[in-house]
Amino acid sequence: MKSLVVFYSRSGTTRKVGQAIADTLKCDVEEIIDTANRRGLFGWMRSGRDAMRKRLTVIQPTKLNPTDYDVVIIGTPNWGNIFTPAIRTYITQNRTKIKNIAFFTTCGGSAFGKIFNELQKFCGKQPITTLGLTQKEVKQDQFINKVRSFASKIK
Ligand SMILES: Cc1cc2nc3c(=O)[nH]c(=O)nc-3n(C[C@H](O)[C@H](O)[C@H](O)COP(=O)(O)O)c2cc1C
């Protein structure tokens, strides 16, 4: 299947996983850039508040068209068990253009279930598969086998 990896990352963890998935599947990748300032303590607090309130944000224009792909693999950090405003905005803009979907998330703890349920409801589509990783696993490069197993379900 022709796949596209789409992710948002505030501090690099989800980017590392998105890139590893794209390398494994040898597919295109699009990073979503949030124009809101989310740096530092105030950025962190603003991010948590925006996620909790399920706010949209302004993202930079994207380059790749989801209609050109059989599956769009969406990645987001977990912000209070909710997906990020940047990914909420991307899905809002592209929902009708996505044929099949898969999700991945990274988080400080290990509670992935709720975020996948929220994503599924918001997209209106059941994912082919999901992958949840902790920041620790990603930092210590202990995630490549999980990425391979995830990718094998999409190929
Ligand atoms: C605003 C905010 C809220 C977060 N809330 C949670 C949370 O509820 N549970 C959790 O396990 N991690 C939480 N985290 C940690 C991130 O999910 C984790 O560090 C993630 O891997 C960061 O991904 P990134 O480097 O791609 O931005 C939160 C981080 C931020 C910035």
The ligand as a Gaussian input file, in Angstrom:
#p B3LYP/6-31G(d) Opt

LIG

0 1
 C        1.283000      19.769000      27.339000
 C        1.774000      18.360000      27.539000
 C        0.967000      17.430000      28.161000
 C        1.401000      16.098000      28.325000
 N        0.565000      15.184000      28.927000
 C        0.964000      13.899000      29.055000
 C        0.090000      12.927000      29.640000
 O       -1.041000      13.211000      30.047000
 N        0.545000      11.653000      29.760000
 C        1.784000      11.287000      29.346000
 O        2.132000      10.115000      29.479000
 N        2.634000      12.185000      28.768000
 C        2.250000      13.480000      28.617000
 N        3.109000      14.397000      28.053000
 C        4.433000      13.955000      27.618000
 C        4.506000      13.747000      26.105000
 O        3.426000      12.977000      25.622000
 C        5.798000      13.000000      25.722000
 O        6.888000      13.663000      26.247000
 C        5.920000      12.863000      24.205000
 O        6.781000      11.791000      23.893000
 C        6.466000      14.129000      23.576000
 O        6.504000      13.988000      22.178000
 P        7.282000      15.017000      21.230000
 O        8.706000      15.024000      21.690000
 O        7.140000      14.445000      19.880000
 O        6.655000      16.359000      21.385000
 C        2.686000      15.718000      27.868000
 C        3.511000      16.669000      27.237000
 C        3.064000      17.963000      27.056000
 C        3.932000      18.970000      26.332000

